[in-house]
């Protein structure tokens, strides 16, 4: 089944403890992106990747890192999480950036205390 | 500034009734407009994608329209079902943009 898989679904962590949220897609998509969703703000882009080893900042990149060493994986790294990063995170992938629909993962609900 | 505004913010309708959700955008130049359905706590799922030359597209009971001149789109849901209860998000892509512009969504509740 074609899908985007995020792990974990839920995560509670403490301020400053490094964490990684994994994202994997099995559709050979070139484009991948991370979003956060907060009440009343809609989805905001954190980072995106046009292809392997090509990444760029979205609207809210501060406090996050990404890497794209393989086409299928696009992990999101929080080196020193803070409470304002408590949010619902989505990974998405697409064949190309503009022309076709995106496939979203099921989301990761992160709480930083 | 590139923006996407949706109305209403929330809507309650009775099962079996029709409804229309609105999306106005200021993104320019325009490439395409997408409607997504998002169940609570789940990832958005694509309903329709329309380019500049398309003014209507259907997906089952969902019909989207696009007026590129007035920069407006609507999503019409026919014969609503309880499973239609979700947030509906309008997303606009600008030509040459590296990212999408998201609306904040309309939360629809279909009541029995």
Boltz contact constraints between the chains, C-beta under 6 A:
constraints:
  - contact:
      token1: [A, 42]
      token2: [B, 102]
      max_distance: 6.0
  - contact:
      token1: [A, 42]
      token2: [B, 104]
      max_distance: 6.0
  - contact:
      token1: [A, 43]
      token2: [B, 102]
      max_distance: 6.0
  - contact:
      token1: [A, 45]
      token2: [B, 99]
      max_distance: 6.0
  - contact:
      token1: [A, 58]
      token2: [B, 99]
      max_distance: 6.0
  - contact:
      token1: [A, 90]
      token2: [B, 43]
      max_distance: 6.0
  - contact:
      token1: [A, 98]
      token2: [B, 31]
      max_distance: 6.0
  - contact:
      token1: [A, 98]
      token2: [B, 93]
      max_distance: 6.0
  - contact:
      token1: [A, 101]
      token2: [B, 46]
      max_distance: 6.0
  - contact:
      token1: [A, 101]
      token2: [B, 49]
      max_distance: 6.0
  - contact:
      token1: [A, 104]
      token2: [B, 43]
      max_distance: 6.0
  - contact:
      token1: [A, 104]
      token2: [B, 44]
      max_distance: 6.0
  - contact:
      token1: [A, 105]
      token2: [B, 43]
      max_distance: 6.0
  - contact:
      token1: [A, 106]
      token2: [B, 42]
      max_distance: 6.0
  - contact:
      token1: [A, 106]
      token2: [B, 43]
      max_distance: 6.0
  - contact:
      token1: [A, 107]
      token2: [B, 43]
      max_distance: 6.0
